[in-house]
Amino acid sequence: MHEIYFSEHFKKSLKKIPYDIIESTEEIIGIMSNNYNHSKLHTKKLQGNNILYSCRVTRDYRLLFYFEKSIIIIHTLKHRKDVYKNIN
């Protein structure tokens, strides 16, 4: 089981997300804490980036995360058309 921390960037991104997506995100984070490669998450390592991974929250929303040792840091949650723009 992995510990999960939330970045300030992620906390800010939640303010712009519809409530039903936030509920789905809670479920996804629960699954992720047990197995970040679970088939329901569709986890992929981002190309051209050494640390970030992407997983699917819904058909249209993606969660970006990375690892610090055995801790998962949730970086951001955005619509799939915006999530890969200006990744920092």
C-alpha positions as CSV (number, residue, x, y, z in Angstrom):
1,M,0.0,0.0,0.0
2,H,1.4,3.4,-1.0
3,E,1.1,6.6,0.9
4,I,-0.5,9.4,-1.1
5,Y,0.2,13.1,-0.8
6,F,-1.5,16.0,-2.7
7,S,0.5,18.8,-4.3
8,E,-0.7,22.4,-3.9
9,H,-1.2,22.4,-7.6
10,F,-3.6,19.5,-7.3
11,K,-5.5,21.2,-4.4
12,K,-5.9,24.3,-6.5
13,S,-7.1,22.3,-9.5
14,L,-9.9,20.8,-7.5
15,K,-11.7,24.2,-7.3
16,K,-12.4,24.0,-11.0
17,I,-13.6,20.4,-11.1
18,P,-17.3,19.3,-11.1
19,Y,-18.4,17.5,-7.9
20,D,-19.2,14.2,-9.7
21,I,-15.6,14.1,-11.0
22,I,-14.2,14.7,-7.5
23,E,-16.3,11.7,-6.3
24,S,-14.8,9.6,-9.1
25,T,-11.3,10.9,-8.2
26,E,-11.7,9.7,-4.6
27,E,-12.5,6.2,-5.8
28,I,-9.5,6.2,-8.2
29,I,-7.2,7.4,-5.4
30,G,-8.4,4.5,-3.3
31,I,-7.5,2.0,-6.0
32,M,-4.2,3.8,-6.7
33,S,-3.1,3.5,-3.0
34,N,-3.3,-0.3,-3.4
35,N,-2.1,-0.7,-7.0
36,Y,-1.2,2.2,-9.2
37,N,-1.1,-0.1,-12.2
38,H,-4.6,-1.4,-11.7
39,S,-6.3,-2.0,-15.1
40,K,-9.2,0.3,-14.2
41,L,-6.7,3.2,-14.0
42,H,-5.2,2.9,-17.5
43,T,-1.9,4.1,-16.0
44,K,0.7,5.3,-18.5
45,K,4.2,6.9,-18.1
46,L,4.3,10.2,-20.0
47,Q,6.6,10.2,-23.0
48,G,9.3,12.9,-22.8
49,N,8.9,13.3,-19.1
50,N,11.1,11.3,-16.7
51,I,8.8,11.3,-13.6
52,L,5.1,11.9,-14.5
53,Y,2.4,9.2,-14.9
54,S,-1.2,9.7,-16.1
55,C,-4.2,7.7,-15.1
56,R,-7.9,7.9,-16.2
57,V,-10.4,9.2,-13.7
58,T,-13.3,9.3,-16.2
59,R,-13.4,9.2,-20.0
60,D,-12.6,13.0,-20.0
61,Y,-10.5,13.6,-16.9
62,R,-6.9,12.6,-16.2
63,L,-4.9,12.6,-13.0
64,L,-1.1,13.2,-13.2
65,F,1.1,11.8,-10.5
66,Y,4.7,11.0,-9.7
67,F,6.7,9.1,-7.1
68,E,9.1,10.2,-4.3
69,K,10.5,7.0,-3.0
70,S,7.4,4.9,-2.2
71,I,5.1,7.9,-1.9
72,I,2.7,8.8,-4.7
73,I,2.4,12.6,-5.2
74,I,-0.8,13.6,-7.0
75,H,0.2,16.5,-9.2
76,T,-3.0,17.7,-11.0
77,L,-6.4,16.8,-12.2
78,K,-7.7,18.3,-15.4
79,H,-9.8,17.7,-18.5
80,R,-7.8,15.6,-21.0
81,K,-7.7,18.4,-23.5
82,D,-5.9,20.6,-21.0
83,V,-3.9,18.2,-18.7
84,Y,-0.9,17.8,-20.9
85,K,-0.4,21.5,-21.7
86,N,2.3,23.3,-19.8
87,I,3.2,20.4,-17.5
88,N,5.3,21.7,-14.6
